[in-house]
Amino acid sequence: MDEETRYEAVRSRDGRFDGAFFFAVRTTGIYCRPSCPAVTPKRHNVRFFRTAAAAQGSGFRACRRCRPDAVPGSAEWNARADVVGRAMRLIGDGIVDREGVGGLADRLGYSARQVQRQLTAELGAGPVALARAQRAHTARVLLQTTELPITEIAFASGFASVRQFNDTVRTVYATTPSALREAAPGGRGARRGSPAAGIPLRLAHRGPYQAGPVFDLLEREAVPGVEEVTGAPGARTYRRTLRLPYGHAVVAVEERTGATAGAGGGAHPGGWLDARLRLTDPRDLTTAVQRLRRLFDLDADPYAVDERLAEDPRLAPLVAARPGLRSPGAADPAEAAVRALVGTAGAERLVQRYGKALDAASGSLTHLFPEVAVLAEAEPDGSLGVLAAALADGTVRLDPGADRDDAEAALRALPGVGPAVVAAIRVRALGDPDVAAPGLDIPDEWRPWRSYAVRHLLVEGELRN
């Protein structure tokens, strides 16, 4: 998009582009999402940025009306397989907070200077600034949705000190942490999160979202002890346990049907899924949210997907019937790989034998899925042992920054891991939007959204899961 096209999106308050870019107003010093409902600024006063971090680095603060930090992530980072796309997925997963820029660079196979240069050149912000913007968003969420003490929130958000936390909040939001807490939507009494009850969140998405097929799939694949889906279609709740870098969580996501207006209320609004996260360590909030976003494919661009697939006569009626159909990913890539190999029944057996029991059960949720290192030691023989060992020692990498082609090549080299399993891992664990199911006639014209095309055929019943 050139700048004039972006300005037209701002003028029409087009929510399709929320998260794809941000605009800032020189006269006010504020940056916004494209669908911000405020009066449209004059063109000569507007600057455009690829990321919120770039806007913050140029001295602009976040709009309190449209909350630009609450937009869906750019769909570009899910689709791109280059260094910048991989880096953005890793930063979203919290790697910079946990391992620093050096850890990010090591996972990408580049020097820290090369990563800094590439991100700054394309996005206007380096990894530290991008991680800082993410920490600021996490801090706002914790301040406005929980009763955690402010000092705890500072460190839970990933800041190295309370002073750094205070300075960042003032810079990004032009207010103090205490004032930001008081400004929570609905007032102070609206906050209802606690360590026991969990943190309530709205997981934003752009455009239409077909929740029913996603919850159908999760219900069909649910592994007892680790997952459950309760309620009637249209009002179901998906719950699961989740292993995280600092601890574990029990997360719940509500099925949401019908049109839901976005925060800006502009053209082509998006919506959200209501979620609640009960974390043993609040430092895991950012990572847990990003993994749920990948599982539910919330950062997709349904407009781009539907436009391309609707050009095909076979898919056009399916797209018209289910606009915004998603291609679900995985909350835990290694778990998804094991499950693709052994199936739901096999996964249940593994959970009962080798899963780590929770200190206290949460309803029917009793275990964490077993770690691959445990599986490799417990069942070393056969394809499961080979796959688990490869995942445990890093021969196969499935983290958000993994190179998808390298991962596929490593998987294909493992005995007993067939093409169908590899394709399933690439779709679910690696979140690849362009995978053709093996043995099927999948035209190249469906690129770069073949994973979504296959989902349409599966939901319609033209293919079998």
N, C-alpha and C positions, 0 to 999 in steps of 0.2 A: 504494500500500500504506500502511495506517495502521501505527502502531508495534506494535500487538498482533499484526498479521499478520506483521510483520517478526520479532517475537520468536518466533512459532511456527516460522518458517523457520529461525531460529537453533537452537531446541530440537530440531528434526528434522534439523539439519545438512544443509539442503537446498542442494546445489550449484547448483541452477538459478539462484540469486540471487547467486552469486559475481560480483562486479563491478557488480551493480545497486545494492548499498548495502554499507556497512560498519558494524560495531557495535564499541563500545568499552566497557570495563569500568572503572568509576570506582575500584574498590578496587585494581586492579593497574596502572592507567595504560597498558593495552595495547589496541590495536584489531586486529580480526580480520576475516576473510571469514566469511560465514554458515555455511559448511561446516566451520569449524574443529573438529578432533576433541577439543579440550580440554573439560573439565567445563563444562556450561552454567551461566553465571552467573545469579544471581537477577535477576528483572525490574527491581527498583528500582535495581540497580547498572549497568544497561545504558543507553547512549546510542547513537543511530543517526545516521549521516552518509551523505550522497549520494556523497561522494568521499573518497579517502584523504587528500587535501590538507586537507579540512575537519577530519578527525580529528587530523591532525598539528598544525594550527593551534590546536586546542583542548588541545594538550599531551600527546596520546597517542602512544605509540611502536608500531612495527609488531611483531606477534607473530612470534616466531622459529620457531614450530611450523607455522603454516599459511601463512606468507609472503603476506600479503594484497596485496602489490604485484605478485604474479605471476598474478593472476586475469585472465581475458579482460576486455576493455573493455566498457562498458555498450553493449548493442545500441541503446539509446535515441539515442545520438549519431549512429549511422548513419542512423536513420530520420528524425530530426527535421531540418526544413529552416529552422528559425528561427535567430536570432542565436546562441543558446546552443549549439545543435547544431553549427552551422558553426564556432563558436569552439573547441569541444572537438576537432573534427577537425583544425583548424589547430594547436592546441597539441600534439596527439598527433604531428603531423608535424614538430614542432620549431621552429615559426615564432617563438615567444617567445625561444628561445635564440639564434636567428640574427638576428632583426630587432627584438626587444624588443616591449613592449606597444604602442608606437606603430605598429610594422609590422603587428601583429595587427589593431589598430583600423582601419588604412587598408584592409586587405583586406576587412574586414567592412563598411566604409562608415559607421562610427560613430566618435565620439570615444573616446579612451582612458577617459575618466571614465564614459561610458555603458556601455562593455564591462565595466569594473570593477564598476559597480553591478549590472548584470544577472547577471553570473556569481556575485557574492557573494550576491545576494538568493536565487538559486535553488539554488546548490550549496554555499554556505557558505565559498567560497574564491574569490579573484580570480585573474587570469591568472598573476601572479608565483608565487603559492602552488601553483597547479596545475602550472606548469612545474617548480617546485622539487621537488615530489613525483615527477615524472617523471624528473628528473635523479638523484634519490636511487635510484630503481629501476635506472636505467642504470648508476649507479656500483656497485650491488650485483652486477649481472650481470657487469660487467667484473672486479670484484674476485674473484668466485668462479668465473669460467670462463676467465680469461686469466692470463698471467704478465706483463702490462704493469706497469711500475713505477707505484706509487701516484700519483706526481706527474703522470704522463701520463694516468692514469685521471681525475684531478680535472678536467683541462681537456677531455678527450674526453667527459666526461659533461655538459659545458656550464657548469661552474662558472667564475666569474670569477677565483677565487683558490684556493689550496690551503687557506687558513684557512676560507673559506666552505664548501669541500668537507668538511673535517674537522668543522666545527660542524654541518653538516646531517646527516652520517652519525651523529654522536653523538645528535642530537636524534631522528632517525627510528628508529634501530636500537638506541639506548642502548649503543653500543659504539664502538670505534675502527675505522678502516678496516682496520688490520692484523688486529685480532681478527675482524672480519667475514670477511676473506679466509680465516683459519684455520678458520672455522666453516662452510666450504663443505660441502654435502651430500657424504658419502663421504670427507671429509677432504681435506687439501691435495693428496694425490696424485691426486685425481679431476679436478683441473683439467688440461685438455689443450689449451687454446686457445693459439695463437701467431699472429703476423701471417701466417706462411706457411700454416699449417694452417687458420686461420679460427677464429671464435668459435662454440662449440657452444651451441645454445639449444633450449629446448622452447617452442614456440608454443602456448599454452593455448587451448582452446575449451570452451564449455559444451555439455553434452548430447551426443547422438549426432552423429556426423559421417560423412557418406558421402564418403569420400576417393576411391573409385573413379571416380564420375562427374566429379569435379573434375580428376583426373589424366587421364582420358579426353579431356576438353576441352582441357587444356593440351597433351597429346600431339598431338591433331589440329591445333591451331593453331600449334604450335611453329615459329618462324622460324629456319632454320639460321644459325649464326654467332652468334646472340643467345640462343637457347634450345635445350635438348635434354631429352628424357625417355628415360631408360634403365631397363632391368630389366623383369621380367615383371610383369603385372598383380597387384596386391596387395603388391608389393615394389619399386615404381618410385621413381626419384629424378628430381625436376625441378630442372634447373639453368639459370641465366640470368645474363647480365650486367645491371648496373643502374647508370644514371647517378644520382649523388646530389649534394647541394649542395656538399660539400667534395672530392669525388673520385668514385670508382666502386667497384663491388663485384662479386664473383662469389658468388652465393648458391645454396644447395642445400637442398631440402626433401624429406623422405622420406615416401612414402606409408605410412600406418599404418592397418591394418584391425582390425576386432574391437573389443570393448568395452575401454576403457581407464579405469582408476579415476582419479579426481581426487585431488589432494593431500590433501583432507580425508576422502575415502572415504565421504562422506555420501550421502544420497538423490539419485538422478538425477545421478551424477557426470559430469564432462566428461572430457576427455583432452587430448592434445597432438599436434602434429606436430614431429618432430625436424628441426632445421635447422642449417646451418653457414654463417656469413657471413665471407667474406674481403674485408676492407675496405682500401682504400688509405689511408683516414683514419678512425680510430676515432670521431671526432666524428659520423660519419654513422650510428652504430649505431641510435639511436632512430628516425631517419627510415626506415632500411632495414627495421627490424622492423615499423613501422606500415604500410609499403607492402606487405610480405608479408602482413600480417594482412588488409589490404583485398583483395589478390589472392585469398587463400584463404577470404575471408569468415568469419574466425575469431571476430569479435565478435557474430555473429548470435545471436538467441534462437530456437533451433529449436522450443522448446515453444510459444511464441506463434504462430509461423508454422504449425506442424503443426496446432495446435488449430483455427485459423481455417479452413485449407484442407480439413481433414478433415470439416468440416460440409457440404461440397459432394459430392453423390453421385458425380460424375465424378472428383473428385480423391481421394476417401477411400481407394480401393484403392491408388492411387499413393503416397500418404503412408504408408499402412501398410507398403508394400513397401520404401520408402526414407525412414525417419524421419531427420530431420536433413539433408536434401538442401540444399546451399548454392547460392547465386547468386554465382559468382566475380566479382571486380572486376578491378582493374588495378594493376600495380606502378608504372606510369608513365602517367598519364592522357593526356598529349599523344600518346604512342606508341599508346595504345589507340585514340584517335580516328583517327589516320592509318591504322591497321590495319583499323578498321571500314570505312573508305572504300575502301582498295585491295585488301584481302584478303591472305591469307597469301602467295600467290605474288608479289603486288605488293610486299609488305613485304620479301620476300627480295631482290628486285631492288634496292630502295632501300638495304638494308643493304650489299650488295656494292658499290654505286656510291658511297654517301655516308656509310656508317657509319664511325665512328672506330675504327681498329684498336687492339686492346689491345697494350701493350708486349710482353707475352708471352701467347700463347694458353693457355687452360685447357681442354685436351682439344679438343673441337670448337667451343668458344666462342672466337670470334676478334674480335668487334666489339661496340661499343655501338650501339644503335639511333640513327639520325641525328637530330640536333637539328632542331626545326621551323624555326628560322631558316635553317639550311643548306638544307633542302628548299625553303623559300620562295624562296631565291635561285637554287637549281639548277634547279628546275622551276616557274617562276612561272606558267605557263599551265595552264588547266584547273582542275578542282575541287580537285585536290591542292594546287596552288599557292595557291589561294584559302584553303583550310582552314589550310594551314601558316602563311600570312601572318597570318591572324586569330588563330591560337594564339600566334604569335611576338610580335605587337604588343599582345596583351591584349584584342582585340575579343571573343574567346571565351575565357572563363576556365573551367578545369577543375580547379583546385587543390582541396584538401579543403574549403576554406571558400567555394567558389563557390556562388552561388545557382542551384539547378538549373533553375528556371523561366527565369531570365535567360539562362543558358547555352543552353537549348533555343531560346529566341527568337532568340538571336544565330546559332546554327547554322542554323536554318530560313531565315534571311535570306541565307545563302551560296548562290550558284548551284552546282548540281550536287550538293548535299548533301541527299539525299532523306530521307523520313520513317523508312525502315528503318534508315538509317545513324544518324540522330539518336537513335532509340530505343536502338540498340546502344551508342552513346556514353553515353547517360544511364544505362543499366544498368551498363556495365563501367567507364567512366572516372569517372563521378560516383557510382557505388555506390548508385543509387536502388533501393530494394527494391520499388517499386510502379510498374513500367512495363508497359504493355500493348503487345504487339507490334502494329504497324499492320496493318490488314486482317484481323485475327482477331477472332472473337467472344469477347472476354474480359469476363466479367460483373463488374459493380461489387462483387458480393458477395465477390470475391476480394481486395478492398482490405483492408489496405494492403500486401498481399504478392503483388501480381500478378507481379512478376519471378520469385518462387519458383514460382508456379503454372506459368508458361511453362517454367521449367527442368524441372519434373516432366513436362510434356507432351513436351518435347524429348528427355529421357532415355528416356521410354517409347516414343518413335518416332512419336507422334501428330502432331508438327510436324517440319519440317525446319529445320536450322540455317541 
